[in-house]
């Protein structure tokens, strides 16, 4: 029996991993003709979730250099569908929208056969680290991105949302419109495949994520 489609994601949205430091000040959503109450709700949604959306997009394969624009798209969709977002379900809506936008961007990037995004690596560098530590962290982040790219899209989405962003299985189920059992099975598969890939990487001397 197929799962009901997510109430938070449709084809129109699609067309539109680690701690990071997203440039929050660049976020902006045009007020258009919204009421003051809607504007306040949208601003609260952005303030509470921008970091989450930015990190999730990067974890789902969006380069850091394009994460600002992608996050703008996520919140633009939210502003257009604000009336349909039930109070308390904002994060699920944003996660589902980010997933659709990231999938499109990742498919387009696949044409270039990119494995790791240098911009994303540099965005995550801590200025307090010395050059040797930065080099080690950069290598680890490249390894993580390579491992994540080895997961199928649906599995990677659940893995990133749960393991990297701390979403609950209930939140992921609501965001993706799939049963919690499906979320659990994808998470289990993601963990197994990720750990197997880590073991292969260690065996080949490819470093540690």
C-alpha positions as CSV (number, residue, x, y, z in Angstrom):
1,X,0.0,0.0,0.0
2,X,1.6,3.3,-1.1
3,X,2.0,6.1,1.3
4,X,0.0,9.3,1.0
5,X,1.9,12.1,-0.7
6,X,3.4,14.7,1.6
7,X,1.1,17.7,2.1
8,X,4.2,19.8,2.2
9,X,5.8,19.1,-1.1
10,X,4.7,19.0,-4.7
11,X,6.3,19.4,-8.2
12,X,6.0,23.2,-8.1
13,X,8.2,23.3,-5.1
14,X,10.8,21.1,-6.8
15,X,11.0,23.6,-9.6
16,X,11.4,26.6,-7.6
17,X,26.4,17.4,7.6
18,X,28.1,18.7,10.1
19,X,28.0,22.1,11.9
20,X,28.2,25.0,9.6
21,X,28.0,28.8,10.0
22,X,25.4,30.0,7.5
23,X,25.4,33.7,6.6
24,X,22.0,34.5,8.3
25,X,22.2,38.2,7.6
26,X,21.8,37.5,3.8
27,X,18.3,35.9,4.3
28,X,15.5,38.0,3.0
29,X,11.9,37.3,2.1
30,X,9.9,39.9,0.2
31,X,6.9,41.1,2.2
32,X,4.7,41.2,-0.9
33,X,1.1,41.8,0.1
34,X,1.0,39.8,3.4
35,X,-0.8,41.0,6.5
36,X,1.2,42.1,9.5
37,X,0.3,38.8,11.3
38,X,1.5,36.8,8.3
39,X,4.7,38.8,8.1
40,X,5.4,38.3,11.8
41,X,4.8,34.6,11.5
42,X,7.1,34.2,8.5
43,X,9.8,36.3,10.1
44,X,9.6,34.1,13.2
45,X,9.7,31.0,11.0
46,X,12.8,32.3,9.3
47,X,14.6,33.3,12.5
48,X,13.9,29.9,14.1
49,X,14.7,27.8,11.1
50,X,17.1,29.5,8.7
51,X,20.2,27.7,10.2
52,X,18.4,24.4,10.0
53,X,17.4,24.9,6.4
54,X,20.8,26.1,5.3
55,X,22.6,23.1,7.0
56,X,20.0,20.7,5.7
57,X,20.4,21.9,2.1
58,X,24.2,21.5,2.3
59,X,23.8,18.0,3.9
60,X,21.5,17.1,1.0
61,X,24.1,18.1,-1.6
62,X,23.7,21.8,-2.2
63,X,27.0,23.6,-2.5
64,X,27.6,26.2,0.2
65,X,28.1,28.8,-2.5
66,X,24.5,28.2,-3.6
67,X,22.9,27.5,-0.2
68,X,21.8,31.1,0.3
69,X,19.8,31.2,-2.9
70,X,18.4,27.7,-2.2
71,X,17.3,28.8,1.3
72,X,15.7,31.9,-0.2
73,X,13.7,29.5,-2.5
74,X,12.6,27.5,0.5
75,X,11.3,30.5,2.4
76,X,9.7,31.9,-0.7
77,X,7.7,28.8,-1.1
78,X,6.8,29.1,2.6
79,X,5.6,32.6,2.1
80,X,3.4,31.6,-0.8
81,X,1.9,28.7,1.1
82,X,1.8,30.2,4.5
83,X,-2.0,29.7,5.0
84,X,-1.6,26.0,4.3
85,X,1.1,25.5,6.9
86,X,-0.5,24.4,10.2
87,X,1.0,25.9,13.4
88,X,3.6,23.5,14.7
89,X,4.3,21.9,11.4
90,X,6.6,24.7,10.1
91,X,9.8,22.6,10.4
92,X,8.3,19.7,8.5
93,X,7.2,22.0,5.7
94,X,10.6,23.6,5.4
95,X,12.3,20.2,5.5
96,X,10.1,18.8,2.7
97,X,10.6,21.9,0.6
98,X,14.4,21.9,1.2
99,X,14.5,18.2,0.2
100,X,12.8,18.9,-3.2
101,X,14.9,21.9,-4.0
102,X,18.1,20.1,-3.0
103,X,17.2,17.1,-5.1
104,X,16.9,19.3,-8.2
105,X,20.2,21.1,-7.5
106,X,22.0,17.8,-6.8
107,X,20.8,16.2,-10.0
108,X,22.1,19.2,-12.0
109,X,25.4,19.0,-10.2
110,X,25.7,15.3,-11.0
111,X,26.3,16.2,-14.6
112,X,29.7,17.7,-13.5
113,X,30.6,14.6,-11.5
114,X,31.5,16.7,-8.5
115,X,32.5,14.7,-5.3
116,X,33.1,17.5,-2.8
117,X,32.4,21.2,-2.8
118,X,35.4,23.3,-1.9
119,X,33.2,26.2,-1.0
120,X,31.3,24.1,1.5
121,X,34.6,23.0,3.0
122,X,35.9,26.5,3.4
123,X,32.6,27.7,4.9
124,X,33.0,25.1,7.7
125,X,36.6,26.0,8.5
126,X,37.1,27.4,12.0
127,X,39.5,30.4,12.1
128,X,40.7,29.2,15.5
129,X,42.2,26.1,14.0
130,X,45.8,26.1,12.9
131,X,46.6,25.2,9.2
132,X,47.3,21.5,10.1
133,X,44.0,21.2,11.9
134,X,42.1,22.9,9.1
135,X,43.6,20.6,6.6
136,X,42.6,17.6,8.6
137,X,39.0,18.9,9.0
138,X,38.8,19.7,5.3
139,X,39.8,16.1,4.5
140,X,37.2,14.8,6.9
141,X,34.5,16.9,5.4
142,X,35.4,15.8,1.9
143,X,35.2,12.2,3.0
144,X,31.8,12.8,4.6
145,X,30.4,14.4,1.4
146,X,31.7,11.5,-0.6
147,X,30.1,9.0,1.7
148,X,26.8,10.8,1.7
149,X,26.8,10.9,-2.1
150,X,27.0,7.1,-2.1
151,X,23.5,6.9,-0.5
152,X,20.3,6.9,-2.6
153,X,18.3,10.1,-2.4
154,X,15.5,8.9,-0.2
155,X,18.0,7.1,2.2
156,X,20.3,10.1,2.3
157,X,17.4,12.5,3.1
158,X,16.3,10.5,6.1
159,X,19.9,9.9,7.2
160,X,20.8,13.6,7.0
161,X,17.6,14.8,8.7
162,X,17.9,12.3,11.6
163,X,21.7,11.9,12.1
164,X,22.9,15.4,11.2
165,X,19.9,17.7,11.9
166,X,18.3,15.8,14.9
167,X,14.8,15.6,13.5
168,X,12.6,12.9,15.1
169,X,11.2,10.0,13.0
170,X,7.7,11.6,13.5
171,X,8.9,14.9,12.1
172,X,10.6,13.2,9.1
173,X,7.5,11.1,8.5
174,X,5.3,14.2,8.4
175,X,7.8,16.1,6.2
176,X,8.2,13.3,3.6
177,X,4.6,12.0,3.7
178,X,5.8,8.4,4.4
179,X,4.9,6.0,7.3
180,X,7.2,6.1,10.3
181,X,8.1,2.4,9.5
182,X,9.4,3.6,6.2
183,X,11.5,6.3,7.9
184,X,12.9,3.7,10.3
185,X,13.8,1.3,7.5
186,X,15.5,4.0,5.4
187,X,17.4,5.2,8.5
188,X,18.5,1.6,9.3
189,X,19.6,1.2,5.7
190,X,21.4,4.5,5.7
191,X,23.3,3.7,8.8
192,X,24.3,0.2,7.5
193,X,25.5,1.6,4.1
194,X,27.3,4.5,5.7
195,X,29.1,2.3,8.2
196,X,30.0,-0.1,5.4
197,X,31.4,2.7,3.3
198,X,33.4,4.0,6.2
199,X,35.0,0.6,6.7
200,X,35.8,0.4,3.0
201,X,37.3,3.9,3.2
202,X,39.4,2.9,6.2
203,X,40.6,-0.3,4.5
204,X,41.7,1.6,1.5
205,X,43.5,4.2,3.6
206,X,41.1,6.9,2.4
207,X,40.9,8.8,5.7
208,X,38.2,9.2,8.4
209,X,35.1,11.3,8.1
